[in-house]
Amino acid sequence: MRDPHQNIFYYYRGPSKKTEESLHDIQIEDNTTKALINILEFAKRVGFTDLLNTFLTLINVPKKQIISFRLQRHEENSRPDGEINFADNRVVVESKVAASLGLDQIFRHLKSLGPNDVLAVITNDETDGDKIKKLSNSKIRYVSWKHIHHDFLSTADRIRHDKKLFAFFELLMDFINYLEVIVMTDFNGFKDEDFDFWINLDRHYVPILKKKLKALTKSIREELPANVRKKYSQIKPGNISKSPNDERSASAWVAIKKQDDNKDVLNQCNFTIELSKNSLVITAVIRNGRTRDSKTPLGIFYGKLSINPDSFLNTIRKINNHSIRLTVYRRMPKTGNRIMPGNEKWVSFYEIRLSDIVNKQDVHYLCEILRKADENLCYPGIHIGYSISRGDKILINPVELKKKIIETIIDLKPVLDFME
């Protein structure tokens, strides 16, 4: 696993009472603007005007000679993150990485501008562009971090084989890779270091991995068919386990779920996208309750299997992906005799390809397995999912990977619908 600190633009963080993630967000905000100003300033030093012009084009500012750069200039009622100075005007930079864009802050910056100055607003949420547009102020220019990443990468490609600019090319690629590491781009696939997290644990990689999974899941949810997206409208990131010893807990997951509703007994039956050291798995999850309790998800599923096996068989025959597997787990407490949040582990008990369940006898056998998993302190839990092994080329192809995940969720939805 490549330590993110090996990137020249990444940084160490000191101790804090804040959570890892909130500290990451606060410090990354300042550091990312600093990294942008640093790479632009170094481009000026080496005379590589292409990068400077690329940025000016992104913010719709005429190409001309830059005099100087500044960081976090303090002015009356305004403290912009950066400043680019020309002979006759300046570009004031306000950037956001995780924090939301406040219009009151924008108005304070506008009051500090000179007649010919421009305010460049950079965020990771493109809906901020719509907020800016509604202000109808010609002094404000909006650009997203992902567009900076895209155009800087195109600029880097033009000098990839230029020996005179080799050192600057390497520095520019570190900035581009830095934006990818902190997920300031569209989801761009999984790399070896994402899987290696559970082999060489690095606490600094936790927020990076969480943001990458959330970015993927958000993109997936937005592209799901309207009927699926309407029903499963919420994204919920799970805690990332740092334990490599627990068979299922050594993973990171994000759920695509229904809106919280205490009256909906099936509310926690959802889809998850889960990453471990071995694979990425797209899953429909059936959890909570016992087989003998008809008012719980497991009881409902078990009851419908027992009473109407043909309906279940008809449901799974329509699934196109014959590599989808059904796994029955025993959910049990890690310590003591009670399952509670944080005190639960899933131990695999039985597994079968869904396409190998072909007749009533197979369905009745599955019912028997569920009863066996539902004994003493153990509760049954079910995953029905498709696994993509580490090393599969689709993992580094974000377009094809998202397509496969969406296809899998569409395949799995009728299984969750079977319980309703």
GUZAGU-639856 format. One record per residue (C-alpha): residue in three letters; x, y, z; chain; residue number from 1. Coordinates in Angstrom, 1 decimal, decimal comma. Example, Ala and Ser with C-alpha at 12.3 -4.5 7.8 and 13.67 -1.06 7.14 Angstrom:
2
 type      x      y      z mol seq
  ala   12,3   -4,5    7,8   A   1
  ser   13,7   -1,1    7,1   A   2
END
This chain:
420
 type      x      y      z mol seq
  met    0,0    0,0    0,0   A   1
  arg    1,4    3,4   -1,0   A   2
  asp    1,3    5,8    2,0   A   3
  pro   -0,7    8,9    0,9   A   4
  his    2,0   11,0    2,7   A   5
  gln    4,5    9,9   -0,1   A   6
  asn    2,6   12,4   -2,3   A   7
  ile    4,3   15,8   -2,0   A   8
  phe    1,0   17,6   -1,6   A   9
  tyr   -0,3   15,4    1,2   A  10
  tyr    0,4   16,3    4,8   A  11
  tyr    0,6   15,0    8,4   A  12
  arg   -2,1   15,9   10,9   A  13
  gly   -1,5   16,6   14,5   A  14
  pro   -3,5   15,2   17,5   A  15
  ser   -7,0   16,6   18,0   A  16
  lys  -10,1   16,0   20,0   A  17
  lys  -12,1   16,1   16,8   A  18
  thr  -13,0   12,9   15,0   A  19
  glu  -10,6   11,6   12,3   A  20
  glu  -13,0   12,5    9,6   A  21
  ser  -13,9   16,0   10,7   A  22
  leu  -10,2   16,8   11,3   A  23
  his   -9,5   15,5    7,8   A  24
  asp  -12,1   17,7    6,3   A  25
  ile  -11,0   20,9    8,0   A  26
  gln   -7,3   20,5    7,3   A  27
  ile   -7,8   19,3    3,8   A  28
  glu   -9,8   22,4    3,0   A  29
  asp   -6,8   24,7    3,6   A  30
  asn   -4,2   22,3    2,2   A  31
  thr   -6,0   21,7   -1,1   A  32
  thr   -6,1   25,5   -1,9   A  33
  lys   -2,5   25,7   -0,9   A  34
  ala   -1,6   22,8   -3,2   A  35
  leu   -3,4   24,5   -6,1   A  36
  ile   -1,7   27,9   -5,6   A  37
  asn    1,7   26,1   -5,1   A  38
  ile    1,4   24,2   -8,4   A  39
  leu    0,3   27,4  -10,3   A  40
  glu    3,1   29,4   -8,7   A  41
  phe    5,7   26,8   -9,6   A  42
  ala    4,4   26,7  -13,2   A  43
  lys    5,1   30,5  -13,3   A  44
  arg    8,6   30,0  -12,0   A  45
  val    9,5   27,4  -14,7   A  46
  gly    7,8   29,4  -17,4   A  47
  phe    5,1   26,8  -18,1   A  48
  thr    2,3   29,2  -19,0   A  49
  asp    0,1   26,4  -20,4   A  50
  leu   -1,0   25,4  -16,9   A  51
  leu   -1,7   29,0  -15,9   A  52
  asn   -3,7   29,6  -19,0   A  53
  thr   -5,6   26,3  -18,4   A  54
  phe   -6,7   27,6  -15,0   A  55
  leu   -7,6   31,1  -16,3   A  56
  thr   -9,7   29,5  -19,0   A  57
  leu  -11,5   27,4  -16,5   A  58
  ile  -12,6   30,5  -14,6   A  59
  asn  -13,2   32,6  -17,7   A  60
  val  -10,4   35,1  -17,1   A  61
  pro   -8,4   36,5  -20,1   A  62
  lys   -4,9   35,1  -20,4   A  63
  lys   -2,3   37,5  -19,2   A  64
  gln    0,9   37,7  -17,2   A  65
  ile    0,5   36,8  -13,5   A  66
  ile    2,6   39,0  -11,1   A  67
  ser    2,2   37,1   -7,8   A  68
  phe    0,3   34,6   -5,7   A  69
  arg   -0,9   34,9   -2,1   A  70
  leu   -2,5   32,5    0,4   A  71
  gln   -5,2   33,4    3,0   A  72
  arg   -5,1   37,2    2,7   A  73
  his   -6,8   38,9    5,6   A  74
  glu   -9,0   41,8    4,7   A  75
  glu  -11,8   43,6    6,5   A  76
  asn  -14,7   41,1    7,1   A  77
  ser  -13,1   38,8    4,5   A  78
  arg  -10,4   36,1    4,4   A  79
  pro  -10,2   34,5    1,0   A  80
  asp   -8,3   31,3    0,6   A  81
  gly   -5,9   32,6   -2,1   A  82
  glu   -5,2   35,4   -4,5   A  83
  ile   -3,7   35,6   -8,0   A  84
  asn   -2,4   39,1   -8,8   A  85
  phe   -2,1   40,7  -12,2   A  86
  ala   -0,8   44,2  -13,0   A  87
  asp   -4,3   45,8  -13,1   A  88
  asn   -6,5   43,4  -11,1   A  89
  arg   -6,6   40,2   -9,1   A  90
  val   -8,5   36,9   -8,8   A  91
  val   -9,6   36,1   -5,3   A  92
  val  -10,0   32,4   -4,6   A  93
  glu  -12,6   30,9   -2,3   A  94
  ser  -12,6   27,1   -2,2   A  95
  lys  -14,6   24,4   -0,4   A  96
  val  -13,7   20,7   -0,1   A  97
  ala  -16,1   19,2    2,4   A  98
  ala  -17,8   22,2    4,0   A  99
  ser  -20,9   23,7    2,4   A 100
  leu  -20,7   26,9    0,5   A 101
  gly  -22,1   29,9    2,5   A 102
  leu  -23,5   32,8    0,4   A 103
  asp  -22,9   35,2    3,3   A 104
  gln  -19,2   34,5    2,9   A 105
  ile  -19,4   35,1   -0,9   A 106
  phe  -21,1   38,5   -0,3   A 107
  arg  -18,3   39,5    2,1   A 108
  his  -15,7   38,6   -0,5   A 109
  leu  -17,6   40,6   -3,1   A 110
  lys  -17,5   43,8   -0,9   A 111
  ser  -13,7   43,5   -0,8   A 112
  leu  -13,2   43,3   -4,6   A 113
  gly  -11,8   46,2   -6,6   A 114
  pro  -13,6   47,4   -9,8   A 115
  asn  -11,8   44,9  -12,1   A 116
  asp  -11,3   42,0   -9,6   A 117
  val  -12,9   38,5  -10,0   A 118
  leu  -14,0   36,0   -7,3   A 119
  ala  -13,2   32,4   -8,3   A 120
  val  -15,3   29,9   -6,3   A 121
  ile  -14,1   26,3   -6,3   A 122
  thr  -16,1   23,4   -4,7   A 123
  asn  -16,6   19,7   -5,0   A 124
  asp  -20,4   20,1   -5,3   A 125
  glu  -21,5   21,2   -8,7   A 126
  thr  -24,9   22,3   -7,4   A 127
  asp  -23,0   25,2   -5,9   A 128
  gly  -22,6   26,4   -9,5   A 129
  asp  -26,4   26,8   -9,7   A 130
  lys  -26,4   28,8   -6,5   A 131
  ile  -23,7   31,1   -7,9   A 132
  lys  -25,6   31,4  -11,2   A 133
  lys  -28,7   32,6   -9,4   A 134
  leu  -26,7   35,5   -7,9   A 135
  ser  -26,3   36,9  -11,5   A 136
  asn  -23,0   38,6  -10,6   A 137
  ser  -20,5   38,8  -13,4   A 138
  lys  -17,6   39,1  -10,9   A 139
  ile  -18,1   35,5   -9,7   A 140
  arg  -16,7   32,6  -11,6   A 141
  tyr  -17,5   29,0  -10,6   A 142
  val  -15,4   25,9  -11,3   A 143
  ser  -15,5   22,4   -9,7   A 144
  trp  -12,4   20,5   -8,5   A 145
  lys  -13,2   17,7  -10,9   A 146
  his  -13,0   20,0  -13,8   A 147
  ile   -9,7   21,3  -12,6   A 148
  his   -8,5   17,7  -12,3   A 149
  his   -9,8   16,9  -15,8   A 150
  asp   -8,2   19,9  -17,5   A 151
  phe   -4,9   19,7  -15,6   A 152
  leu   -4,6   16,1  -16,6   A 153
  ser   -5,1   17,0  -20,2   A 154
  thr   -2,4   19,6  -19,9   A 155
  ala    0,0   17,1  -18,2   A 156
  asp   -0,6   14,7  -21,1   A 157
  arg    0,8   17,3  -23,5   A 158
  ile    4,2   17,4  -21,7   A 159
  arg    4,4   13,8  -20,7   A 160
  his    7,3   13,2  -23,1   A 161
  asp    9,0   16,6  -22,9   A 162
  lys   12,4   16,0  -21,3   A 163
  lys   12,9   19,7  -20,5   A 164
  leu    9,7   19,7  -18,4   A 165
  phe   10,2   16,2  -16,8   A 166
  ala   10,5   17,5  -13,2   A 167
  phe    7,5   19,8  -13,5   A 168
  phe    5,5   17,0  -15,1   A 169
  glu    6,2   14,8  -12,1   A 170
  leu    5,1   17,6   -9,7   A 171
  leu    2,0   18,2  -11,7   A 172
  met    1,1   14,5  -11,7   A 173
  asp    1,5   14,5   -7,9   A 174
  phe   -1,0   17,3   -7,7   A 175
  ile   -3,4   15,4  -10,0   A 176
  asn   -2,9   12,2   -8,0   A 177
  tyr   -3,5   14,2   -4,8   A 178
  leu   -6,9   15,3   -6,0   A 179
  glu   -7,7   11,7   -6,7   A 180
  val   -6,4   10,5   -3,3   A 181
  ile   -8,7   13,0   -1,5   A 182
  val  -11,6   12,2   -3,9   A 183
  met  -11,9   15,7   -5,5   A 184
  thr  -12,7   14,0   -8,8   A 185
  asp  -15,4   11,8  -10,2   A 186
  phe  -15,0    8,2   -8,9   A 187
  asn  -12,0    6,9  -10,9   A 188
  gly  -11,9    3,2   -9,9   A 189
  phe  -10,3    1,2   -7,2   A 190
  lys   -6,5    0,8   -6,9   A 191
  asp   -4,3   -1,8   -5,1   A 192
  glu   -3,9    0,6   -2,1   A 193
  asp   -7,7    0,5   -1,5   A 194
  phe   -7,6   -3,3   -1,0   A 195
  asp   -4,3   -3,1    0,8   A 196
  phe   -5,8   -1,1    3,6   A 197
  trp   -6,6   -4,3    5,6   A 198
  ile   -3,1   -5,7    5,0   A 199
  asn   -1,1   -2,6    6,0   A 200
  leu   -3,5   -0,6    8,2   A 201
  asp   -3,0    3,1    8,0   A 202
  arg   -5,5    5,3    9,9   A 203
  his   -4,8    8,2    7,6   A 204
  tyr   -6,4    6,2    4,7   A 205
  val   -9,7    5,8    6,5   A 206
  pro  -11,3    9,1    5,4   A 207
  ile   -9,9    8,6    1,9   A 208
  leu  -11,4    5,2    1,5   A 209
  lys  -14,8    6,3    3,0   A 210
  lys  -15,0    9,3    0,6   A 211
  lys  -14,2    7,1   -2,4   A 212
  leu  -16,9    4,6   -1,5   A 213
  lys  -19,4    7,3   -0,9   A 214
  ala  -18,5    9,0   -4,2   A 215
  leu  -19,1    5,8   -6,0   A 216
  thr  -22,3    5,0   -4,3   A 217
  lys  -23,7    8,5   -4,8   A 218
  ser  -22,9    8,3   -8,5   A 219
  ile  -24,6    4,8   -8,7   A 220
  arg  -27,7    6,0   -6,9   A 221
  glu  -28,1    9,0   -9,3   A 222
  glu  -28,0    6,6  -12,3   A 223
  leu  -30,3    4,0  -11,0   A 224
  pro  -33,8    3,6  -12,7   A 225
  ala  -36,3    6,1  -11,3   A 226
  asn  -38,4    3,4   -9,6   A 227
  val  -35,3    2,0   -7,7   A 228
  arg  -33,9    5,5   -6,9   A 229
  lys  -37,3    6,6   -5,5   A 230
  lys  -37,6    3,6   -3,2   A 231
  tyr  -34,0    3,4   -2,1   A 232
  ser  -33,2    7,1   -1,8   A 233
  gln  -30,7    7,3    1,1   A 234
  ile  -27,0    6,7    1,2   A 235
  lys  -25,5    5,5    4,5   A 236
  pro  -21,8    4,9    4,9   A 237
  gly  -20,8    2,3    7,5   A 238
  asn  -17,9    2,4    9,9   A 239
  ile  -14,7    1,1    8,4   A 240
  ser  -13,3   -1,7   10,5   A 241
  lys   -9,6   -1,7   11,0   A 242
  ser   -9,5   -5,3   12,2   A 243
  pro   -8,1   -7,8    9,7   A 244
  asn   -9,1  -10,8   11,9   A 245
  asp  -12,9  -10,6   11,8   A 246
  glu  -14,1  -12,5    8,7   A 247
  arg  -16,8  -10,0    7,7   A 248
  ser  -16,0   -6,9    9,8   A 249
  ala  -12,7   -6,3    7,9   A 250
  ser  -14,4   -4,3    5,2   A 251
  ala  -15,8   -1,0    4,3   A 252
  trp  -19,4   -0,6    3,1   A 253
  val  -22,0    1,9    2,0   A 254
  ala  -25,7    1,2    2,0   A 255
  ile  -28,3    2,3   -0,6   A 256
  lys  -31,4    2,2    1,6   A 257
  lys  -34,9    3,4    2,1   A 258
  gln  -35,6    6,6    4,1   A 259
  asp  -35,7    5,8    7,8   A 260
  asp  -39,1    4,7    8,9   A 261
  asn  -39,7    3,0   12,3   A 262
  lys  -43,0    1,6   11,0   A 263
  asp  -41,4   -0,2    8,1   A 264
  val  -40,2   -3,6    9,4   A 265
  leu  -38,2   -4,1    6,1   A 266
  asn  -36,4   -0,7    6,5   A 267
  gln  -33,0   -2,3    7,0   A 268
  cys  -33,2   -4,6    4,1   A 269
  asn  -31,2   -2,8    1,5   A 270
  phe  -28,3   -2,8   -1,0   A 271
  thr  -24,7   -2,5    0,0   A 272
  ile  -21,4   -1,9   -1,8   A 273
  glu  -18,7   -3,5    0,3   A 274
  leu  -14,9   -3,5   -0,1   A 275
  ser  -12,5   -5,8    1,6   A 276
  lys   -8,9   -6,9    1,0   A 277
  asn  -10,1   -9,6   -1,5   A 278
  ser  -13,1   -8,1   -3,4   A 279
  leu  -15,8   -5,6   -4,1   A 280
  val  -19,3   -7,1   -3,4   A 281
  ile  -22,7   -5,7   -4,4   A 282
  thr  -25,3   -7,2   -2,1   A 283
  ala  -29,0   -7,3   -1,2   A 284
  val  -29,1   -7,6    2,6   A 285
  ile  -31,9   -9,4    4,5   A 286
  arg  -31,4   -9,0    8,3   A 287
  asn  -33,1   -8,7   11,7   A 288
  gly  -35,3  -11,1   13,6   A 289
  arg  -35,7  -14,8   13,7   A 290
  thr  -37,4  -17,3   11,4   A 291
  arg  -40,1  -18,0   13,9   A 292
  asp  -41,1  -14,3   14,2   A 293
  ser  -43,4  -13,5   11,3   A 294
  lys  -43,2   -9,7   12,1   A 295
  thr  -39,5   -9,5   11,3   A 296
  pro  -37,6   -9,5    8,0   A 297
  leu  -36,1  -12,9    8,5   A 298
  gly  -39,5  -14,3    9,6   A 299
  ile  -41,3  -12,8    6,6   A 300
  phe  -38,7  -14,1    4,2   A 301
  tyr  -38,7  -17,6    5,8   A 302
  gly  -42,5  -17,7    5,9   A 303
  lys  -42,8  -16,8    2,2   A 304
  leu  -40,2  -19,4    1,2   A 305
  ser  -42,1  -22,0    3,2   A 306
  ile  -45,6  -21,2    2,0   A 307
  asn  -44,9  -20,2   -1,6   A 308
  pro  -41,6  -21,7   -2,9   A 309
  asp  -42,8  -21,3   -6,5   A 310
  ser  -43,0  -17,6   -6,2   A 311
  phe  -39,4  -17,4   -5,0   A 312
  leu  -38,2  -19,7   -7,9   A 313
  asn  -40,0  -17,5  -10,4   A 314
  thr  -38,3  -14,4   -8,9   A 315
  ile  -34,7  -15,8   -9,1   A 316
  arg  -35,2  -17,3  -12,6   A 317
  lys  -35,5  -13,8  -14,0   A 318
  ile  -32,0  -12,9  -12,7   A 319
  asn  -29,6  -12,7  -15,6   A 320
  asn  -26,3  -12,9  -13,6   A 321
  his  -25,7  -16,6  -12,8   A 322
  ser  -22,7  -15,7  -10,6   A 323
  ile  -24,8  -14,2   -7,9   A 324
  arg  -24,5  -16,1   -4,7   A 325
  leu  -26,8  -16,5   -1,6   A 326
  thr  -24,9  -16,7    1,7   A 327
  val  -26,6  -17,5    5,0   A 328
  tyr  -24,7  -16,1    8,0   A 329
  arg  -25,0  -16,6   11,7   A 330
  arg  -25,1  -13,2   13,4   A 331
  met  -23,8  -13,4   16,9   A 332
  pro  -22,4  -11,1   19,6   A 333
  lys  -18,7  -10,5   19,6   A 334
  thr  -18,7  -10,6   23,4   A 335
  gly  -21,4  -11,4   26,0   A 336
  asn  -24,8  -12,8   25,0   A 337
  arg  -26,5   -9,8   23,3   A 338
  ile  -26,2   -8,4   19,8   A 339
  met  -26,0   -4,6   19,9   A 340
  pro  -24,5   -1,9   17,6   A 341
  gly  -20,8   -2,5   17,5   A 342
  asn  -21,1   -5,9   19,2   A 343
  glu  -22,0   -8,1   16,3   A 344
  lys  -20,2  -10,3   13,9   A 345
  trp  -21,4  -12,3   10,9   A 346
  val  -20,0  -15,8   10,4   A 347
  ser  -20,6  -17,5    7,1   A 348
  phe  -22,8  -20,7    7,6   A 349
  tyr  -23,9  -21,7    4,1   A 350
  glu  -23,4  -20,5    0,5   A 351
  ile  -24,9  -21,5   -2,8   A 352
  arg  -25,2  -19,9   -6,3   A 353
  leu  -28,7  -18,5   -6,7   A 354
  ser  -28,9  -20,2  -10,1   A 355
  asp  -28,4  -23,6   -8,4   A 356
  ile  -31,7  -23,2   -6,5   A 357
  val  -34,0  -24,8   -9,2   A 358
  asn  -36,9  -26,6   -7,5   A 359
  lys  -39,0  -26,8   -4,4   A 360
  gln  -36,7  -29,3   -2,7   A 361
  asp  -33,9  -26,8   -3,0   A 362
  val  -36,1  -24,0   -1,4   A 363
  his  -37,1  -26,3    1,4   A 364
  tyr  -33,5  -27,1    2,1   A 365
  leu  -32,7  -23,4    2,3   A 366
  cys  -35,5  -23,1    4,9   A 367
  glu  -33,8  -25,8    6,9   A 368
  ile  -30,5  -24,0    6,7   A 369
  leu  -32,1  -20,8    8,0   A 370
  arg  -33,6  -22,7   10,9   A 371
  lys  -30,1  -24,2   11,7   A 372
  ala  -28,6  -20,7   11,6   A 373
  asp  -31,3  -19,5   14,0   A 374
  glu  -30,3  -21,2   17,2   A 375
  asn  -29,3  -20,1   20,7   A 376
  leu  -27,6  -16,7   20,7   A 377
  cys  -27,3  -16,7   16,9   A 378
  tyr  -29,6  -14,9   14,5   A 379
  pro  -29,7  -15,6   10,8   A 380
  gly  -28,6  -13,0    8,2   A 381
  ile  -28,7  -13,3    4,4   A 382
  his  -26,5  -11,7    1,7   A 383
  ile  -27,4  -12,2   -1,9   A 384
  gly  -24,7  -10,7   -4,0   A 385
  tyr  -22,2  -10,5   -6,8   A 386
  ser  -18,4  -10,4   -6,0   A 387
  ile  -15,7   -8,8   -8,2   A 388
  ser  -12,3  -10,2   -7,2   A 389
  arg   -9,4   -7,9   -6,6   A 390
  gly   -7,3   -7,7   -9,8   A 391
  asp  -10,3   -7,7  -12,1   A 392
  lys   -9,7   -5,1  -14,8   A 393
  ile  -13,3   -3,8  -14,4   A 394
  leu  -12,3   -2,3  -11,0   A 395
  ile  -10,0    0,3  -12,7   A 396
  asn  -12,7    1,2  -15,3   A 397
  pro  -15,2    3,4  -13,5   A 398
  val  -17,7    3,5  -16,4   A 399
  glu  -17,9   -0,3  -16,8   A 400
  leu  -17,8   -0,9  -13,0   A 401
  lys  -20,7    1,5  -12,4   A 402
  lys  -22,6   -0,2  -15,2   A 403
  lys  -22,1   -3,6  -13,7   A 404
  ile  -23,1   -2,4  -10,2   A 405
  ile  -26,3   -0,9  -11,5   A 406
  glu  -27,1   -4,1  -13,5   A 407
  thr  -26,6   -6,1  -10,3   A 408
  ile  -28,9   -3,9   -8,2   A 409
  ile  -31,6   -4,1  -10,8   A 410
  asp  -31,2   -7,9  -10,8   A 411
  leu  -31,4   -8,0   -7,0   A 412
  lys  -34,3   -5,7   -6,4   A 413
  pro  -37,0   -8,3   -7,1   A 414
  val  -35,5  -10,5   -4,3   A 415
  leu  -36,2   -7,7   -1,8   A 416
  asp  -39,6   -7,0   -3,4   A 417
  phe  -40,4  -10,7   -2,8   A 418
  met  -40,8  -10,0    0,9   A 419
  glu  -43,4   -7,2    0,4   A 420
END
